[in-house]
Amino acid sequence: MSWLQRWNFIERARIERQLWEAFERREDLEALVEECRGAVAAGDRQRAFQLEVWQTTLQRIRKIETLMAGKQPEPEAPQER
């Protein structure tokens, strides 16, 4: 991975979005990260940056889930006519 890729915010955001979209589809995020980790371990150096971004993004997703656990959406106030 080149140092330039680390600072490419557009590429980082695109890779983060892949995992967020998988989250929205209710896919198994840990399985996706493990599959990526396996590919890197098998020698796929192109996916090393993806793994780095996904690991960080997965931590953020889980932290947000923890913070939001038990919170219910606020009921809408009745509208006056």
trRosetta pair geometry for C-beta under 8 A, 3 or more apart (Angstrom, degrees):
i j d omega theta_ij theta_ji phi_ij phi_ji
1 5 5.3 -108 -172 65 87 137
1 6 6.9 89 145 -51 116 89
1 45 7.4 -148 -40 169 71 91
1 48 5.3 -122 -39 87 118 117
1 49 4.7 137 -118 -60 132 101
1 52 7.8 -4 -66 2 174 142
2 5 4.9 107 61 -4 78 98
2 6 7.7 -136 101 -4 51 83
3 6 5.6 -47 -161 26 43 117
3 7 7.0 23 150 -4 68 107
4 7 6.1 -72 -156 46 36 99
4 8 6.4 49 146 -42 70 102
5 8 5.4 -44 -146 13 37 120
5 11 6.5 -70 -156 88 75 154
5 49 5.5 -74 140 -104 131 156
6 49 7.4 -137 -79 -127 61 112
8 11 4.0 29 116 22 119 116
8 12 6.3 152 92 -18 66 87
9 12 5.4 -53 -142 39 35 114
9 13 6.1 37 157 -21 67 105
10 13 5.8 -54 -147 36 29 110
10 14 6.5 32 152 -22 63 105
11 14 5.6 -51 -148 33 33 114
11 15 6.5 28 155 -15 65 106
11 49 7.9 2 136 139 122 140
12 15 6.0 -59 -150 39 30 108
12 16 6.3 32 152 -20 65 107
12 53 5.7 -171 -146 -113 74 131
13 16 5.6 -51 -144 37 32 114
13 17 6.2 39 154 -26 64 105
14 17 5.7 -53 -151 31 28 115
14 18 7.1 40 148 -28 59 95
15 18 5.7 -39 -159 16 38 116
15 19 7.5 28 150 -8 61 98
15 49 7.3 -128 -75 126 170 91
15 50 5.4 -147 -147 -121 130 71
15 53 4.4 65 110 95 130 156
15 54 7.0 -95 157 -53 103 78
15 57 7.9 -158 120 -25 82 145
16 19 6.2 -63 -165 38 39 104
16 20 6.3 34 145 -17 73 109
16 53 5.9 -108 -65 170 72 113
16 57 4.8 170 -134 -93 80 136
17 20 5.4 -55 -142 41 38 112
17 21 6.0 40 157 -22 70 104
18 21 6.0 -57 -151 35 25 109
18 22 6.6 26 150 -18 61 106
18 50 8.0 -19 56 -149 149 107
18 54 7.8 -52 81 -90 108 102
19 22 5.5 -50 -149 35 36 114
19 23 6.4 44 149 -23 65 101
19 29 6.4 68 -164 -138 97 107
19 32 7.0 167 -117 105 84 143
19 33 8.0 40 -118 -67 125 92
19 53 7.9 -172 -7 123 131 90
19 54 5.3 149 -67 -128 139 83
19 57 4.7 120 70 111 148 141
19 58 6.6 -98 -177 -63 146 73
19 61 7.2 -123 137 -37 112 142
20 23 5.4 -50 -152 32 35 117
20 24 6.5 36 150 -19 65 102
20 57 7.1 -100 -48 -177 81 128
20 61 7.3 -173 -100 -87 67 118
21 24 5.5 -49 -148 35 36 113
21 25 6.5 29 152 -12 65 106
22 25 5.7 -60 -148 43 33 107
22 27 4.2 -67 -176 49 88 129
22 29 6.1 130 111 -95 119 78
22 32 5.9 15 172 -42 166 166
23 26 7.4 31 178 -79 34 31
23 27 7.2 -78 -68 44 24 80
23 29 6.0 16 -82 -70 82 126
23 61 5.6 -142 -98 -142 151 142
27 31 7.7 -110 157 59 88 110
27 32 6.5 60 127 -40 122 126
28 31 3.9 42 109 13 117 119
28 32 6.7 158 95 -17 65 83
29 32 5.5 -53 -151 35 37 113
29 33 6.3 34 154 -16 69 104
29 58 5.6 159 149 -119 125 103
29 61 6.7 -140 -137 84 174 155
30 33 5.8 -55 -147 39 33 109
30 34 6.1 33 154 -19 66 108
30 58 7.4 106 -84 -153 57 141
31 34 5.6 -54 -143 39 30 112
31 35 6.3 35 155 -23 64 104
32 35 5.7 -51 -148 32 30 112
32 36 6.5 28 153 -15 62 105
32 54 7.2 -129 118 -164 101 142
33 36 5.7 -55 -151 38 33 112
33 37 6.2 37 149 -22 66 106
33 51 7.2 103 -158 -140 74 73
33 54 5.1 -179 -107 135 90 123
33 55 6.3 110 -151 -82 128 64
33 58 5.6 -17 -63 -51 147 153
34 37 5.3 -50 -144 36 34 115
34 38 6.3 39 153 -22 65 103
35 38 5.7 -51 -150 34 30 114
35 39 6.6 33 150 -20 62 103
36 39 5.6 -51 -150 33 33 113
36 40 6.6 33 151 -17 65 103
36 47 5.6 -151 -160 165 86 126
36 50 5.8 -123 -154 112 134 109
36 51 4.8 175 135 -88 114 85
36 54 5.9 85 56 42 163 158
37 40 5.8 -54 -150 36 32 111
37 41 6.3 32 151 -19 65 108
37 51 5.8 113 -82 -134 60 128
38 41 5.6 -54 -144 38 32 112
38 42 6.2 28 155 -18 65 108
39 42 5.7 -58 -147 39 29 110
39 44 4.2 -31 159 40 90 139
39 47 5.0 23 104 53 124 158
40 43 7.9 154 179 19 28 9
40 44 5.8 -82 -86 68 37 81
40 45 7.2 79 -140 -100 73 33
40 47 5.3 -124 -69 88 85 99
40 48 5.2 111 -129 -88 120 67
40 51 5.2 -36 -35 -27 147 153
44 47 4.7 27 120 16 112 112
44 48 7.9 180 108 -37 65 72
45 48 5.4 -18 -162 -16 53 120
46 49 7.9 -54 171 24 39 96
46 50 7.9 27 129 -1 64 115
47 50 4.7 -53 -160 43 66 120
47 51 5.9 73 140 -28 83 96
48 51 5.7 -51 -151 33 31 113
48 52 6.6 34 151 -20 63 103
49 52 5.5 -50 -150 34 35 114
49 53 6.4 30 154 -14 67 106
50 53 5.9 -59 -148 40 30 107
50 54 5.9 27 156 -18 67 112
51 54 5.8 -57 -139 41 28 110
51 55 6.2 32 161 -24 64 105
52 55 6.1 -55 -150 30 24 110
52 56 6.8 18 155 -11 59 108
53 56 6.0 -62 -155 40 32 109
53 57 6.0 28 153 -18 69 112
54 57 5.5 -56 -139 42 32 111
54 58 6.0 38 159 -25 67 105
55 58 5.8 -50 -146 32 27 113
55 59 6.8 29 153 -18 59 103
56 59 5.9 -55 -157 32 32 111
56 60 6.7 30 149 -17 65 105
57 60 5.5 -54 -151 36 36 112
57 61 6.3 38 152 -22 68 104
58 61 5.6 -50 -145 34 33 113
58 62 6.4 29 157 -15 65 106
59 62 6.0 -58 -147 40 29 107
59 63 6.3 31 154 -21 64 108
60 63 5.7 -56 -147 36 30 112
60 64 6.4 30 156 -18 65 105
61 64 5.9 -57 -151 37 29 110
61 65 6.4 33 150 -21 64 106
62 65 5.4 -49 -147 34 34 116
62 66 6.5 38 153 -21 64 103
63 66 5.7 -52 -152 33 32 113
63 67 6.5 30 152 -16 64 106
64 67 5.7 -55 -147 39 33 111
64 68 6.0 18 158 -8 67 114
65 68 6.0 -69 -143 47 26 102
65 69 6.4 49 154 -52 64 93
66 69 5.7 -31 -150 -4 30 118
68 71 5.3 -90 -163 37 57 119
